[in-house]
């Protein structure tokens, strides 16, 4: 564990799988800006729901996928391959969409189901390969989302503008299969699963009633309610203040690039510091960025700075999860860290899915437009304030630790 060629090849495969599966989901802001200009989609108020479903369901169904893989671990590699095929099929069907409902079902729900089936073995097997460097390994893997979010917006923006969304989705489906299918070979257990292995008992989920987990989970859900909104709306916001298509895409690229750095750094320090201190760092940095940079952005330069700051701090929030897993298992010895992770992911999924229709409601009719100054008066002011407040509440575990509630 923690060393050797096989361990690093496994981590490299997980990194690339993360970049492909989650990187595409995090580029939805580019698609959203494009879809709102098409007559067949622009009249719907649920365009944001496509992206939040894609991200949210991949988080939300992890407890069920994890439980199945835990019961039948011999199918993890085959499941990983099957998930890749489902994602490719979902994108192919999405290219045939004629209304937003079709997009929600295919690019949203079906892609997410395939993604979670393909991605889950990477999480479950990580603890098989890494122990002392677990936080760093998770941070490196999650940095794949940021890297995918740097490369894919550039590719998708060019494909969408030149060939339209149908060709863009089909091209990525083919590329996804060619790049992800070989990775399945390296997503394997460190010790082969015994053929005569006795099936384990059902997972013990009593930890979800412990005060430690409940407090972490509540903060996690609230943080997720606002986390996804900037990545979804930054391209649209940039377009509103006069950015070209390429510069709109640059907001997402900068956010995702900064997330790469943030995830790796946070993954390294969460192995050494108390997890609530790490969460506090993420919270303060992201909240300052939202209220003082995005809130006062009426030109592209400060908006680009916000994308970097937000990616660096908010993008690293999930890299604190190994620390939360460690704390919960320490307080509740019967808890399995993989199921703690799955439940944290499900909580984040709830926040993601709810944030889609909630964000549409927050900006409906462009409230505050022309009333407060700067970005707060742009029509997106309610969205900015909501994101800032959820970020503050999401860091509440530090206060809970100070009050000895954890």
N, C-alpha and C positions, 0 to 999 in steps of 0.2 A: 504494500500500500504506500501511497504518496510518492512513489518513485518508479523508475523503470520505463522502458520504451512503450510497453503496452498501456501503461497508465496514461502517458502523455498522448498516445495515439487515440485512446478513448476520449480524453478531454478535447483533443482537436476535432474529432468527429462530432462531439456534442456542441462545440463552439459553432461549427459550420451548420449543423442542423438547426441550432437556435437562430443563426443569422437568416436562414431560409424561411423557417416556419414563422417565427415571430417578426422578423424583419419585414416581411411582406405585410403582415397585419398592421405594423406600425407605420406603413407608408400610406394608409388609407386616406390621410389628409389630402394627398395628391389626387386620389380618385374622387374624393368628395368635392374638391374644387372643380374637377372636370365634369362630374355628373350633374352638378347644379346648373350647368350651361346647356345641357341636352334637353330638348323638349319633352322626351318621354319620361324623364326623371325629375325635372326641375319643379313640377307642380306638387310633388310629394313633400310632406314635412318630416319624413322618416329617413332621409338619406343618411344622417349620422348614425342611425341604428344599425346599418350594415357593418360599420367599423367597430362599434361597441359590442355587437354580437360576436364578431370574429375574435376579438380579444377576450371578451367576457366569458364566453362559453368555454374557451380553451382553459381558462382558470376554473370555471364553475364545475365542470364535470370531472376534474382531477380526482376527487375522493372516490368516485365510482371506478374510474380507469385504474387508479392505484390499487384499489381493493381487488380488482380482477387480476391484475398482473401479480399481485402478492400471492393470490391463491394458486395461480398457474404460471409461475415464473419461466417455465420452459418455453412459453409462447411470446416472450418479450421481444426477441429479435424478429420473429415473423409478424408480430403485431406492429412493430416499427415500420416494416416494409409495407404492410397493408394500409397503415395510416398515410404513408406517402402517396400510395395509389388513390386513396379517397380524396386527398387534397388536390391532386392533379385532375381527377374527374370533376370535383366541385368547381374548379376554375374553368374547365372546359364548358360545363353547363352554364356557368355564370356569363360566359361570352355570348350566350344565346338570349340573355334577359331582354325583356321588352318593358318591364316596369320595376319599380323599387322592391315590390314584394319578391320578385324573382331573385333580385340581388341579395336580399336579406336571407333567403333560404339557401342560396348557393354560396356566394362569396362570404356570407356571414356564418350561418349555422353549419352547413355541411363542411366548409373549409375548417371551421373550428373543431368539429368532431374528429376529422382526420388528423388535424394538427396535434390534438391532445393525445391521440392514440400513438402517433409517431414519436412525440416528444417525451412522453412519460417515462419510457425506459432510461432515457438520459438522466433523469432526476433520481429514479429508484436505484440505478446502478452506481451513481456517483459515490455513495457512502460505501460501496463495495471496493472502490478504488482509492478513495481519499478519506483520511481521518484527521490527522494533525493539520493538514492544509485544506480542510473542507471549505472554509470560508473563501479562501483564495480561488479554489477550483470552481465553486459556484459563481464567484464574481467574474472569472474568466469566461465561463460558459454564458452567463447573462450578458456579457459584453458583446457577444455575437449578435444580439438584437440590435445594439447600437451600430455595429459594423454593417449589418444588413440594411439598417435604416439610413446609412450614409450612401451606400451603393445603389440600392433599389430605387429610391426616389429619382435619382438621375436617369436611370434606365427607363423607369415607368413614365416619367415626364416626357422623355423623347418619344417613346412608343405611342403614348396617348396622343400627343400633338401631331405625329406623322401618320399614324395608321388607325387611330381610334381605339376604343376600349376593347372591342371584340378581338382584334388581332393581338393587342397587348396581353390580354388574359391568356389567350391560347399559347402565345410565345413563352410566357412565364411558366405555364403548366408543363410544357416540354422541357424547359430549362430546369425546373424543379425536379422532375424525374431524373434527368441526366446527372444532376449534381448530388441529389440526396440518396438515390438508390445505392451507390457504392458505399455510402457511409454506414449503411445498416450492418455491414460486415464487422465494423469496429465497435458497434454498440452491443457489447457482450459482457457477461459477468466475469469477474476476476477468477472465481472458482466455479467450474461447470456445475450445473444443477444435477443432483443425483437422480437417477431414473426411478429409484425405489423410495424417493422422498415422501415422507408423510405430510399430508396437507395440513397447513397450520390452522389454528382456531381463528374465528373471525377477529378482525382487528379490535383492540380495546380502545373505545372512543370516550372513555370517562374523563379524559383530560379536558374535553371541551367544556366541562362544567367547572373547571378550576378557575379561580379568580385570576390567576396569572394569564391563562390563555384568553379568557373572556376580555380582559382589558386590552391585551395586544390585538385581539381580533377586531374589537370595536374601533380602535384607532386605525387599524389597517383598512377596514371597510370605508370609514369616513374619508381617509386619505385617497382611496381609489375613486370615490365619487367625483373628485376634481382632477385627479392626476392626468387622465387621458384627454381632457378638454383642450389644453394648449396644442398638443400634437395634431388634434383634429381640426382646430380652427385657425392655427397660425397661417397656413397658406391663404385661407379666405380673408383673414384680417390683413395680411400683407397686400393682397390684391385690392382691398378697399382703399389702402393708402397709396396706391399707384404702382405696385410692384409688377414686373413682367412675370410671365409663367416660370421662367428659370429662377428668378429671385424668390418667387413664392415657394418653389421646391427647396430653395436653399435654407429656408427657415427650418424645415423638417430635417434636412441634412445636418445642420449645425446642432440641433437638439440631439439627434441620434449619435453624432460623433462625440459630443460631450458625455453622453451616457456611457460610451465605451470606457472612457477614462474614469468616470464616476464609479461604475460598477466594479472595476478592477481595484481601485483604491479602497472603496468601502469593503470589498471582500477581504482585502488584506488586513484592514484595521479591526474588523469585527471579530477576528480570531484573537485579538489582543485586548480590546477595550470592552467595557460593559455595553450591551446592545442598546440601552436607552440613550447613552451618550452618542452613539452612532446615529440613532434616529433623530436626536436633537440637532446634530450637524446637518443632516438632510433637510429637516424641517425649517431651520433658520435660513439656510441658503436659498431654498426654493421660495419661501414666503417673502423674503426681502426682494427676490427677483420679480415675483408677481406684482406686489403692491408698488414697489418703487421704480421698476424698470418697465414692465409691460403696461402698468397703469398710466405711465407718463409717455408712452411711445406713440408719437404721431408721425414718425419717419422711420425709414428702414434701419438705420444704424443702431439705434437703441433696441429695436425689435430683434436684430441679429444678436446683440449682446444678451438680451433676455433668453433667447433660444439656447445659447451656450450655458448660461448660469443655471437655467432650469434643467437642462439635460444633465449637467454635472451633479446637481444636488438631488432633485426629485427623481431623476433617472436611476439613482443608486439606492432608492428605498428598498427594493426587493432584495438587494444584497445584504440587508440586515437580517433577513429571515433565518439564516443559519444560527445567528445569535439568539433569536427568539426560540427556535427549535431546541437549542441547548438549554435555555432557561426553563422551558416547559418540561423537558425530560428530567431535568435536575429536580424540579418540584414534584413531578408525577412520574415516578420510575417506571410505571406500567405503560407509559406513552411511547409510541414508536415515532421516531423523528420524521419518517417519510409520511405518516398520516398527519402529523402536525403541519408539515409543509402543504399537504393536499388541502387541509382545512383553511390554512392561510390563503392559498390560491383561490379556493372557492369564495372566500370573503372578498377578495379582490375582484373576482368575477361578478359578484353581486353589484359592487360599486361601478364596475365598468358598464354593465348592461343598463343599470338605472341611469347612468350619466348621459346616455344617448338621448332618450326622450326628455330628460330633465333639462339638458342643455338647449334643446330646441325650444322648450317652454320659456327658458330664461331670456332668450334673445328674440322671441316672437314679438313682432311689432317694433323691434329696436327700442326698448325702453331706455330712458336716460339720454337718448340721442340729442346732442346739442345742449344738454342741461349742465352736467358737471364739465370740467375741462379735461383736456388731453384724451388719453385712451378711455377714460371713464365715461366720456361723453360721445364715444364713437358708436354707440348702440350695443357694444360688447361689454359695457361697464358692469352689468349684473354678472356676466360670466367671469370677469376678472375678480370681482369681489368674492363670488362664490368659491372660486378656486383658492383664493388666498385664505379664506376662513377654513375650508376643509383641510388645507395644509397645516394650519395651526393646530386644529383638533387632532389631526393624524399624528402629531408629535406629542400627544398627551401622556404617553407612557413614561416619559422622563419625569413629569410631575408626579405620576402615580408611584414611581420608584422613590422619589423624594419623600412622599407621604407614607412610604412603607406599605403601599397597597399591593406591590409585586413581590 
